[in-house]
Amino acid sequence: MSIRRSLAAAVFVAAVSAPAAFGAAPAMAEGLPAGQSQPDAAPAADEADKQDAADRAEIQRILADPNTGRGVREAVTKALAGTPEDRRHFLTVDYPRLRAQDNRVKLVQLISDPNSGPGVREAAQKAFNGTDAEIEHFLTVELPKVRADDNRVKVSQIMADPNTGRGVREAAGKALDGTNADVEYFLTVDYPRLRAQDNRVKLVQLISDPNTGKRVREGAQKAFNGTDAEIEHFLTVDLPKLRASDNRVKVSQIAEEKGIGRILREAALKALNGSDADIEEFLAKLPSIRYADDRLKVSQLAESGGPEVKKAALAALAAGTHEALIEFLTKGLAEAEAKDKAAAGQGGTGGTQTGTGGTTVTPVSGTGNGTTAGGTGSTTDRLASTGTEAPLGGLAAAGGAAVVLGGAALLATRRRSRA
């Protein structure tokens, strides 16, 4: 009885569960794509994900590259925000085309950049006429080498510039002894900073230099309180103009100096009628012009002065230095004139005295007979009144006239005695 009940239960269970089991299989089969079995789905999805991950990483690398051009960079941003298909299309189609366009833009920028060295500019112009592949080779292979050569030339020029400050010069020399990377770092990092420091030192020197003109000093004081860029502008743009203005004032003052000689006056006036460069050249030659001018003054005094003046003037000329001429004109001349005047006074009223070398000096004081020699003054007064360019023959003629007048006076005296 129990066996029959167990068999009946088993038949009932089988009848209930069979439709569900057999109906589930067709449903699962209908959910799969045609021609694909269930076990192949996971590996295909993994491959697609791996490809997109690799594409995304490559695009991120391109975006992070500082050499990436503007056109590529804009397309990269869109690709990252798009689908995997967009990213694959960018890498295989858009990127090569946009990179070639950006490379040509870079060449134009290199050619037009005033900071590009001659080597880089010439090589960029040559590459511009080549293919996309040749341009790519230039930018990635040749440009670093050519730029390194230009950089070393640039640092050498900085060192050779007389306006380069001490701090920049020392750092430049150290960079040249290093690698190409050291030179690049100097030009991009150290040079701007050290140049700014040296520029401030230059301002201090301009302000404290006693030879600095009024306008330059005022401009330097104002610039010192500005930024590094303002100081750079002052030294490279404003300073030459202000210095030229101060130089013209200086030359004008020289041309108006008391007792200036012909040589110096003519040179000063010629410079004032010329350009700023002519003014600069005059001031550079001023010591030699003054020497020539003072030598002419002393030579004229040696011809026209009294015995002591002549003696001192000839000694100054024989020394052959400007210092000796200045010493004579500022000190020795007055002393020599005093000696000549004293010697003339010892000769007695109306008489003459023979000086050294048999030179006769005529007294300048009154003769006591109602006739007075017209106040001749000192030798320097005569030079100032006649000018150093006055002909020496005129001075000799004046002396001859005095001799004739003296002879006439002597003849008149003899006629009175006979009467």
C-alpha positions in Angstrom: 0.0 0.0 0.0 2.8 2.4 0.8 4.7 1.5 -2.4 1.7 2.5 -4.5 1.5 5.9 -2.7 5.2 6.6 -3.3 5.0 5.9 -7.1 1.9 8.1 -7.4 3.7 11.0 -5.7 6.8 10.6 -8.0 4.6 10.7 -11.1 2.8 13.8 -9.9 6.1 15.7 -9.3 7.5 14.8 -12.7 4.3 16.0 -14.4 4.3 19.4 -12.7 8.0 20.2 -13.2 8.5 19.0 -16.8 6.8 22.0 -18.6 8.8 24.6 -16.6 12.1 22.9 -17.3 11.6 22.4 -21.0 10.1 25.9 -21.5 13.1 27.7 -19.9 15.6 26.5 -22.5 14.0 28.1 -25.6 13.6 31.4 -23.7 17.3 31.6 -22.9 18.2 30.7 -26.4 16.0 33.4 -27.8 17.9 36.1 -25.7 21.3 35.4 -27.4 22.5 37.1 -30.6 22.3 35.1 -33.8 25.5 33.1 -34.4 26.9 33.6 -30.9 26.9 31.3 -28.1 26.6 32.2 -24.5 30.2 31.4 -23.4 31.7 33.9 -26.0 30.1 37.2 -24.7 32.4 38.1 -21.7 35.7 37.9 -23.6 34.5 40.2 -26.4 33.3 42.9 -23.9 36.7 42.7 -22.1 38.6 43.3 -25.3 36.5 46.4 -26.1 37.0 47.8 -22.6 40.8 47.2 -22.8 41.0 49.0 -26.2 39.1 52.0 -25.0 41.2 52.2 -21.8 44.3 52.2 -23.9 42.9 54.9 -26.2 41.9 57.0 -23.3 45.4 56.7 -21.8 47.1 57.7 -25.1 44.8 60.7 -25.4 45.6 61.7 -21.8 49.3 61.5 -22.7 48.8 63.7 -25.7 46.9 66.3 -23.6 49.6 66.4 -21.0 52.4 66.9 -23.5 53.4 70.6 -23.4 54.3 70.5 -27.1 50.8 69.6 -28.1 49.4 72.2 -30.4 46.1 74.1 -30.0 44.2 72.3 -32.7 45.1 68.9 -31.3 44.3 70.0 -27.8 40.8 71.1 -28.7 40.1 67.8 -30.4 41.4 65.8 -27.5 39.0 67.4 -25.1 36.0 66.5 -27.3 37.3 62.9 -27.8 37.6 62.3 -24.1 34.1 63.5 -23.5 32.7 61.3 -26.4 32.2 57.5 -27.0 34.9 54.9 -27.4 34.3 55.1 -31.1 35.0 58.9 -31.0 38.3 58.2 -29.2 39.3 55.6 -31.7 38.4 57.9 -34.6 40.5 60.7 -33.1 43.6 58.6 -32.7 43.4 57.0 -36.1 42.1 59.9 -38.3 42.0 63.3 -36.6 45.2 63.3 -34.6 47.7 62.8 -37.5 46.0 65.5 -39.6 45.7 68.1 -36.8 49.2 67.4 -35.5 50.6 68.1 -39.0 48.7 71.4 -39.1 49.9 72.4 -35.6 53.5 71.5 -36.6 53.4 74.0 -39.5 52.0 76.7 -37.1 55.0 76.0 -34.8 57.4 76.6 -37.7 55.8 79.9 -38.4 56.1 80.9 -34.7 59.8 79.9 -34.6 60.6 81.9 -37.7 58.8 85.0 -36.5 59.9 84.8 -32.9 62.6 87.5 -32.2 64.1 85.3 -29.6 64.8 82.5 -32.1 68.5 82.1 -32.8 69.8 82.3 -36.4 70.4 78.6 -36.5 66.8 77.7 -35.5 65.3 80.3 -37.8 67.2 79.1 -40.9 66.4 75.4 -40.1 62.7 76.2 -39.6 62.5 78.0 -42.9 64.1 75.1 -44.7 61.8 72.5 -43.0 58.7 74.5 -43.8 59.1 73.6 -47.5 59.2 69.9 -46.7 56.7 67.1 -46.1 54.7 66.5 -42.9 57.2 63.8 -42.0 60.2 66.1 -42.5 58.6 68.8 -40.4 57.9 66.2 -37.7 61.6 65.1 -37.8 62.8 68.6 -37.6 60.7 69.4 -34.5 61.5 66.2 -32.6 65.1 65.6 -33.6 66.9 68.6 -35.2 65.3 71.5 -33.3 66.7 70.5 -29.8 70.2 70.3 -31.3 70.0 73.6 -33.2 68.4 75.4 -30.3 71.2 74.2 -28.0 73.8 75.6 -30.4 72.0 79.0 -30.6 71.6 79.1 -26.8 75.4 78.8 -26.3 75.9 81.5 -28.8 73.4 83.7 -27.0 75.1 83.2 -23.6 78.5 84.0 -25.2 77.0 87.3 -26.5 75.6 88.1 -23.0 79.1 87.7 -21.6 80.7 89.8 -24.3 78.1 92.7 -23.8 79.9 95.5 -21.9 76.6 96.4 -20.2 76.2 92.9 -18.7 76.3 93.1 -14.9 78.6 91.1 -12.7 76.0 88.6 -11.4 74.8 87.7 -14.9 78.4 87.4 -16.2 79.4 85.0 -13.5 76.3 82.8 -13.9 76.7 82.8 -17.7 80.3 81.6 -17.5 79.2 78.8 -15.2 76.4 77.8 -17.5 78.7 77.5 -20.5 80.9 75.1 -18.6 77.8 72.9 -18.0 75.4 70.8 -20.2 72.9 72.0 -22.7 70.3 71.7 -20.0 72.3 74.0 -17.8 72.5 76.6 -20.5 68.7 76.3 -21.1 68.1 76.8 -17.4 70.3 79.8 -17.2 68.5 81.5 -20.1 65.0 80.7 -18.9 65.4 81.0 -15.1 68.6 82.5 -13.9 69.2 85.2 -16.5 65.9 87.1 -15.9 66.3 87.0 -12.2 70.0 88.0 -12.2 69.5 90.7 -14.8 66.9 92.3 -12.7 69.3 92.4 -9.7 72.1 93.9 -11.9 69.7 96.5 -13.3 69.0 97.8 -9.8 72.8 98.0 -9.1 73.1 100.1 -12.3 70.5 102.5 -11.1 72.3 103.0 -7.8 75.5 103.6 -9.7 73.8 106.2 -11.9 72.3 108.0 -9.0 75.6 108.2 -7.1 77.9 109.0 -10.0 78.8 112.7 -9.8 79.1 112.9 -13.6 75.5 111.8 -14.1 73.3 114.6 -15.5 70.3 116.0 -13.8 67.6 114.4 -15.9 69.3 110.9 -15.8 69.6 111.1 -12.0 65.9 112.1 -11.6 64.8 109.3 -14.0 66.9 106.7 -12.2 65.5 107.7 -8.8 62.0 107.3 -10.1 62.6 104.0 -11.8 64.2 102.5 -8.7 60.8 102.4 -7.0 59.2 100.6 -10.0 59.0 97.0 -11.0 61.7 94.9 -12.7 60.0 95.5 -16.0 59.8 99.3 -15.5 63.5 99.4 -14.6 64.4 97.4 -17.7 62.3 99.8 -19.8 64.1 102.8 -18.2 67.6 101.4 -18.9 66.9 100.3 -22.5 64.5 103.0 -23.7 64.4 106.1 -21.4 68.1 106.3 -20.3 69.5 106.9 -23.8 67.1 109.8 -24.4 67.7 111.4 -21.0 71.5 110.9 -21.4 71.5 112.6 -24.8 69.6 115.5 -23.3 72.0 115.9 -20.4 74.9 115.6 -22.8 73.7 118.6 -24.9 73.4 120.7 -21.8 76.9 119.7 -20.7 78.4 120.6 -24.1 76.5 123.9 -24.1 78.1 124.7 -20.8 81.5 123.8 -22.1 81.1 126.1 -25.1 80.3 129.0 -22.7 83.3 128.4 -20.4 85.3 131.5 -19.5 88.6 131.7 -21.2 87.8 128.8 -23.6 90.2 128.5 -26.5 89.5 128.4 -30.2 90.0 124.6 -30.6 87.7 123.7 -27.8 85.0 126.2 -28.7 84.9 125.2 -32.4 84.7 121.5 -31.5 81.9 122.1 -29.0 79.8 124.2 -31.4 80.3 121.6 -34.2 79.0 118.8 -31.9 76.0 120.9 -30.8 75.0 121.3 -34.5 75.3 117.5 -35.0 73.5 114.4 -33.8 73.4 112.8 -30.4 76.1 110.5 -31.6 78.3 113.5 -32.5 77.7 114.9 -28.9 78.7 111.5 -27.5 81.8 111.4 -29.6 82.8 114.9 -28.6 82.5 114.1 -24.9 84.5 111.0 -25.4 87.3 113.0 -27.0 87.0 115.9 -24.6 90.2 115.2 -22.7 92.3 115.2 -25.8 90.6 118.3 -27.2 91.2 120.2 -23.9 94.8 119.1 -24.0 95.2 120.6 -27.5 93.4 123.7 -26.5 95.5 124.3 -23.4 98.7 123.6 -25.3 97.8 126.3 -27.7 97.2 128.7 -24.8 100.5 128.0 -23.3 102.3 128.3 -26.6 100.9 131.8 -27.1 101.9 132.8 -23.6 105.4 131.5 -24.3 105.5 133.9 -27.4 103.9 137.0 -25.8 104.6 136.8 -22.1 107.4 138.4 -20.0 110.7 136.5 -19.3 109.4 134.6 -16.3 106.1 133.8 -18.1 108.0 132.5 -21.1 110.3 130.5 -19.0 107.5 128.8 -17.1 105.4 128.3 -20.2 108.3 126.6 -22.1 108.9 124.3 -19.1 105.3 123.3 -19.1 105.4 122.5 -22.8 108.6 120.5 -22.4 107.0 118.3 -19.7 104.6 117.0 -22.4 101.7 116.3 -20.1 98.3 117.9 -19.7 98.8 118.0 -15.9 101.8 120.2 -16.4 99.9 122.6 -18.7 97.0 122.8 -16.2 99.4 123.4 -13.4 101.0 126.3 -15.3 97.7 127.9 -16.3 96.1 127.7 -12.9 99.1 128.4 -10.7 102.4 128.9 -12.5 101.2 131.7 -14.8 100.2 134.0 -11.9 103.5 133.4 -10.1 105.5 134.1 -13.3 103.5 137.3 -14.0 104.2 138.5 -10.4 107.9 137.9 -10.9 107.9 139.8 -14.2 106.0 142.7 -12.6 108.4 142.9 -9.7 111.4 142.8 -12.0 109.9 145.6 -14.1 109.3 147.7 -11.0 113.0 147.5 -10.0 114.1 149.0 -13.3 113.2 152.6 -12.1 110.8 155.1 -13.5 110.9 155.5 -17.2 113.8 153.0 -17.5 114.2 149.5 -18.8 115.6 146.3 -17.3 117.3 143.5 -19.0 115.9 140.1 -17.9 117.3 136.7 -18.4 118.6 135.9 -21.9 118.9 139.6 -22.8 115.2 140.2 -23.1 114.2 143.8 -22.4 111.0 144.4 -20.4 109.3 147.8 -20.7 107.7 149.0 -17.4 104.0 149.4 -17.4 103.9 152.1 -14.7 103.8 155.8 -15.5 107.0 157.5 -16.7 106.7 160.7 -14.6 106.6 163.0 -17.6 102.9 163.2 -17.8 102.7 160.2 -20.3 101.4 156.9 -19.0 101.5 153.6 -20.8 97.8 152.6 -21.4 97.1 150.0 -18.6 98.2 146.7 -20.2 97.0 144.4 -17.4 98.2 140.8 -16.8 99.1 138.3 -19.5 95.9 136.3 -18.8 93.8 139.4 -19.2 95.4 140.0 -22.6 94.6 136.5 -23.7 91.0 136.7 -22.5 90.5 140.0 -24.3 92.1 139.1 -27.6 91.1 135.4 -27.6 93.6 132.6 -28.0 93.1 132.8 -31.7 94.4 136.4 -31.9 97.3 136.7 -34.4 100.7 136.9 -32.7 101.6 139.5 -35.4 99.1 141.9 -33.9 100.8 141.7 -30.5 104.2 142.3 -32.2 102.7 145.3 -34.1 101.5 146.8 -30.8 105.0 146.4 -29.4 106.5 148.1 -32.5 104.2 151.0 -32.2 105.4 151.5 -28.6 109.0 151.6 -29.8 108.1 154.2 -32.5 106.4 156.4 -29.9 109.3 156.1 -27.6 111.7 157.2 -30.4 109.6 160.2 -31.2 109.6 161.3 -27.5 113.4 161.0 -27.4 113.8 163.1 -30.6 111.6 165.8 -29.2 113.6 166.0 -25.9 116.9 166.4 -27.9 115.4 169.3 -29.9 114.4 171.1 -26.6 117.9 170.7 -25.3 119.5 172.3 -28.4 117.0 175.2 -28.2 
